[in-house]
Structures are given as structure tokens and as C-alpha cells.
């Protein structure tokens, strides 16, 4: 089988994560590039090339493993939008992003879009001379792909997501220009290729990139994580950990949920649905404890071990609080009538064995840890391979997503 290598990136709120993953699901290298200034989009492009430079050196160290990139794909967090003035990626002016966490005035009247409230809020706050100059509102990952050589697009998992983005009816009722938004494409679509203008021959990243590499359309990190954890069949569940945490359960067609506090959205696979519960402060709560106790510099695993080794450790109440929130989120989802016996974990929190076992014990669920814990990046690679081979995402994920550790509750 011909080996293919994918450059997979995920643009988050405070960092860009990137990995080189081949079509067998092997991780060749991973980097995380943090950035502090969230007011400017230029940091995203800088972070992308820093990641490319570091990963190019990783490949050089792998004897005999170098082969050209087959695709570049970028996912990202949302719902966020970048207001753009102008058309060309080299000359257009990009304003401060409208982030997912920015407050927006709720819109009454049966609007399902998660993006239009932010646009309406922006248009209300800005003078007409600003809004009249807007060319696009484009998601951050689509903005970054555009800067690299792709067409300006809006990436959907499938047509079932159109009402959750924008449509003619919602735009008309809100007085928002539909042509402010780039055309819809389905995730995995080739939306362009890396252009000459993005690299110079002296750029370290040129060791990895070359003109003409296809740029594929990546969806939101939420969708790519469902793919990257193999949560693709009814009854499958995953736990996406990080600064926040989310339990996601794949449910069959016809299932409805009106439970307060749960999120009910179309799944990555057309026809299926995702039922989710969000824990807003999970990793953040632990980071706040580290900061308040002056232990920011102490390695994560070392601090976890100290806490579990000492029953009277002041950090134990923090872990117990996070653990209770995890169990409550599981019970909230199961309140919809579904039972969750096991979950596939992803994200930074699932790299610690003691914490994983603790969560298995207090929840009574089996926890599975995949080889690539950054599920959105793994999902990007699966999508690329599925498109190239013209196979289903399910079939491709079954081959590329492998479980390396299993945590069974101790009685």
C-alpha cells in the first residue's frame, strides 16, 4: 500500500496543534504552538509555520520515513467568525475575530443558527461604514486555509447542518446579507492547493511543504473529534477533555431530546445525531488550583501523583469536584434513555494513568485511550484517507483509530 502523509492542524482559541499522521494511523510528530494575543489573526499564520518548521525537523530524524505530504487539513474551534474587508488573501484586512465565547444578544423567534447571533451583535455594535465594507464572515480554520491558498468557503459536515449555520430565511428575517458568507462545501472537499506565495525556498518549512499540495476542508474540532475517537455508531460515546470537557453520545435517527442543559445536534455522519453534555470548567479548574497554589511550573503528572498519594492533600477536593462533574454529565446524558458503558477519551487530561483510573472507578465505566489522544487531528487524517480512497469514514476510522489502553473500574 502506498504510504501517504497528512499535515493535520487544529486552530484553537489559545494555541494551534499540528501533527503528521500517515494513512495507517501512525503519528510521526506532534507540536502545540501557544499564542497569547487573540485580537489579531496574524498569529494564526505564524503559529502554522512554526508548527511546520518543527515538524519538518521531526521527519528529518526519522530514518527512511520521509515521503511527500498528500494533503493539508485544518479544523478549529467554534462557532467563531472573522470579519474580512477585501477579497485577496494578501491584501484583505481581517478584523478582530468574533469568538465562540464572546457574548451575543439571544435572538428570539425560532432561530437555530449558532453563528448569526454573533453577526447580528457585530452589526448592531459597529457603524454602517464598517459593516458596509465587509466582504466575508469566515471561520478561523477556513481563514487559515484561505491564507495558504484555498478558496474562501464555509465547511459543513453535511447538508443537515445548514440551519445551524445560516440559510436564506434566517438571514432575511435578521436583515443579514447572505453573500457575506462564503459558499458551503462538504468536509473533505479539496478547496485549493498550497501556493507559491506561502513559502520561500529558505523557509525551514519548505522541507515539508511544496507548491501544489491539496488543501482539504476540515470541519469543526467537535466533528473531527467524533471521527477521531471512532464515535460513529449509535451507542458509542466519547469524553473530549481539555480546558473544558464534553460527553458526546451517538444516537440513532428519530431520537429527540429536550433535556435542559444538553446539546442535541446532527452527528458527523448524516442521519445520526449527537447528544452532548458540556462541563465548562474542567481542565481550567485544575489550572486555577495550580496557579493559586503556586505550582504552575510543577509537571502535571507529578502533581497528580502527589495528590493521589496524600489523602489530606488540598488538591484532592479539586480532583473530586472535577470527577463529580464528569459523573453528573454522564448521568445527564443517560437521562435521555441511553446507557453508556464505555467511553473513548481524548485530549490532554487523558494522558495521565492515575487520573484515568480514578475516573473509571468513580463512574463505573470502561475508559478507552486511543493511540492518538488529540482526536481532532486523528479525525482530520481519517477524513483525508477516506476521501482519497473513496471509502466511508466509518470503515476508514475502524482501520486507523486504535486503542492503546483500557481502564476497567475496580470494584
Number of C-alpha atoms within 10 A of each C-alpha: 5 4 12 18 24 24 25 25 29 27 24 18 18 13 18 25 24 27 25 26 25 22 21 17 22 17 17 17 17 19 17 17 18 15 15 10 11 15 12 13 18 12 16 24 17 14 20 23 18 18 21 24 18 19 23 20 15 16 18 13 10 11 7 8 10 15 12 14 19 19 23 27 27 29 34 26 19 22 18 22 25 22 24 21 19 14 13 11 18 11 9 12 16 20 16 14 20 25 19 16 10 9 11 16 9 11 15 7 8 7 18 18 19 16 20 23 18 23 21 18 16 15 16 11 10 10 10 10 8 10 15 10 12 17 18 22 25 25 28 28 30 29 27 23 26 22 19 22 22 22 20 25 21 22 26 22 23 18 12 16 18 14 15 16 18 19 14 11 12 19 17 11 10 14 11 17 10 16 11 15 20 18 12 16 17 18 26 23 16 20 22 20 21 22 16 13 11 17 17 11 10 8 13 18 21 17 17 20 21 18 14 14 17 20 26 26 30 36 31 24 24 21 25 27 29 29 29 31 32 27 24 25 16 15 16 20 27 25 27 29 20 17 17 14 24 20 25 30 30 24 23 15 12 9 13 13 15 9 12 8 12 18 16 19 16 21 27 26 21 13 13 19 24 24 22 22 23 19 18 14 16 23 18 14 17 18 16 15 16 17 12 10 11 10 14 14 8 11 9 16 15 10 15 18 14 13 18 16 11 11 11 10 12 12 19 17 13 17 22 14 13 20 19 15 18 23 16 15 22 22 16 18 23 14 12 15 9 14 15 17 13 21 23 26 26 27 19 14 20 24 15 14 16 15 18 20 19 18 25 23 17 15 20 17 19 19 24 24 22 21 18 25 24 24 27 33 32 32 31 33 35 33 28 31 27 18 17 13 9 10 12 14 20 17 13 24 24 14 12 22 22 18 14 11 12 16 19 17 16 11 5
